[in-house]
Amino acid sequence: MEGRGPSPELRSKKALIESFIAGINDVEDVFLEWRDFVMRQKEQELAAIITEERLKPEETRQFIETALQAGEIKTTGTDIDRLMPPVSRFGGGNRAAKKQGIIDKLKTFFDKFFGII
């Protein structure tokens, strides 16, 4: 198992930590600075997903906060459908593929930020 490196979850957290460390100079309260940094990153990345996927902003933010508090992201049922923009069911927009893409992005986001603050 040598040479496999850290899991994708740990790589994304490592990148977040390295980005924070690169910006530290003479900070009095590193923990407060870390929390603020992570909160800004979290909001920027979630806003990007919302924009890219045209998700409903308030519903998506609430969905993610609930998932982070619960310790898991719920991808079954209609929760994801409620975040998605209306799509014509007759336009052949391949809603299932779009939904899976959104689930993948939200899972990656969740894995990166869960348990980090």
Secondary structure, DSSP 8 states (H G I E B T S, - for coil): -TT--S-HHHHHHHHHHHHHHHT-SS-S-HHHHHHHHHHHHHHHHHHHHHHHHT--HHHHHHHHHHHHHHTS---STTHHHHHS----TTTT--HHHHHHHHHHHHHHHHHHHTT--
